[in-house]
Amino acid sequence: MSVFRTGLLMAAMTGLFLAVGYLIGGQSGMVFAFLFAAGTNLFAYWNSDKMVLRMYGARELDENDDVVHLVRTLAANAGLPMPKVYIAENPQPNAFATGRNPEHAAICVTTGILERLSREELAGVLAHELSHVKNRDTLIMTITATIAGAISMLANLAFFMGGDRRNNPLGAVGMVLIMILAPLAAMLVQMAISRTREFEADRMGAEISGRPLWLASALAQISRSADRIPNHEAEANPATAHMFIINPLHGGGLRSLFTTHPSTEQRIARLEAMAREMGQEPQRGPWD
């Protein structure tokens, strides 16, 4: 069901992209939109991992590092090839995975997460990120983020070019509506895909580690710290927020309404239910 829903949402985003292209210039505009999407996604496929790691100033960890040893054990449990492991100097506890496929994957943790989480909680987080790798969510979310950004660019282009008036009876008003509503719709679809993939990664990550409550405790710890500690790199590049295990963006207001992540409370409740099914009765912990 999760895979089916993700497929439908990605199809909806692709359809929206082509529709905006059609409104720009009819069939030729649709062809332009398709070629533009193909080019941007091809670039993202080969370069997105390098770009985001450079964006956060991440450096690769030595083979003898304890985090690398922990990732190797969990990757073996998941039946995955060993990914590269990076660390970013950032006080906010957080982590993300990137890479076009399991053979070219990377996991990045912040210095903040190593300072605040126990080894068990860190194992829960790393298992979650390995789940994203196994499910190829890193590629899925790169593509959706690229298409969402391209829709915004096309919508602005439609406004300034005037679009195909024959296919847009609203004229200038229609162009304004496209410029506003198309990027908003793309963002909503992107968020729905991201939330779906986060729930699935929580479930599979708990299976990889064998301890759902390790991840539940980690999510509570990270969420509380993320509310207090800003992530300046993520604030400067909000399009990367969906990659992190917890939304790294600081502050509330409209930003909290358009989050790419499910609520931490929902995620913890699902993990606790999973623990009970596995015969691991939840104990009172930092998520209570």
Secondary structure, 3 states (H helix, E strand, C coil): CHHHHHHHHHHHHHHHHHHHHHHHHHHHHHHHHHHHHHHHHHHHHHHHHHHHHHHCCCEECCCCCHHHHHHHHHHHHHCCCCCEEEEECCCCCCEEEEECCHHHEEEEEEHHHHHHCCHHHHHHHHHHHHHHHHCCHHHHHHHHHHHHHHHHHHHHHHHHHCCCHHHCCCHHHHHHHHHHHHHHHHHHHHHHHHHHHHHHHHHHHHHHHCCHHHHHHHHHHHHHHHHHCCCHHHHHCHHHHHHECCCCCCCCCHHHHCCCCCCHHHHHHHHHHHHHHCCCCCCCCCCC
